Amino acid sequence: MSNGTAPMHDGEEVDPGEPVTELAAFEHDVSARLMSRIRHAIQRRTTTAHVTSFAFHLPLLLLKEFWLVMMGQFDSKKVEKDARNEGKAS
């Protein structure tokens, strides 16, 4: 199943050949409107990504904090230690 080309080895430079002359003259200036549309599209996607990340992580963070508060309330070692030290003056 050889297509007649030699296999490429790493480190070998490939000769791209002569540039196409018709494409060399094919150059247009980019309009400000196109650049503005591209910039706004990127900003919309970035904003959407930030809002989505915030909306996903905030409930998880709140759940974790509430869980830590609840476990702190039921931690018997802390309660016993505080009760023993109440009568002593520091």
N, C-alpha and C positions, 0 to 999 in steps of 0.2 A: 504494500500500500504506500509506495513512495510517490510523492508528487514531483519528483525530479529536482528538488532543492536540497542542498547540503544542510545537515543539522547545524544549528547555531551553538557555539560554545561560549561559555561565560568569558568575558574579557575581549572578545573579538568585536571590532568596529564594523558596522554594516554601512556600506556606501548607499546613501539614500538616492543617489542619482541626481540628474539635473532638475532644478525647480521648474514647475510648469509656468510658462511665461504668461498664460492667460490669467492664472490665479494671482500672479505677482502684482498685476495692475488692478485687481479687484479689491479695492480698499474704500470703505465709506466711514465717515465720521459718525460717531454714536450720538444720537440726539439726547438732549437733556431730559426729555419726557421719558425715554426708555430707561435712562439711568435712575430717574425718580421712581418709576414703577418698580424697578428691580429693588431699589433701596427700601421702598415701602413694603414689598412682599417679604423681604428678609426680616424687617422689623416686626411685621405681623406674626411671622412664624416664631421669632424669638420671644415675643411677648406671650404668645400662646403656650410655648414650651415652659416659660417661667410660671404662668398661671396654673398650668396643669401640674407642674412639679409642686407648687405651693399647695394646691388643693389636695394632692395625694399625701404629701408628707405632714401637713398640719394635723389632720385627725390622728395619724399614727403617733405623732409627738405628744399630743394631748392625752391619748390613751396611755402612753408610757408614763407620763408624769402623774396621772391619776393613779395608775397602778403602783408607782413608787410611793405615793402619799398613803395609799391604803395599806401597803405592806409596812410602812413606817409606823402607822397607827397600831398595827397588830404585832409589832416586834416586841416580844416579851422581855428580852434582855435589856432593852433600853428603858422599859417601864420599871423593872426591878431595880436597875442601877440608880435611876432618878429617885425612887422611893426611899432607898437606903441613904442617900446623900442629903435628903431634905432636912434632917435634924442637925446636921453638922454645920458649923460655921466655917467659912473659908478664910 
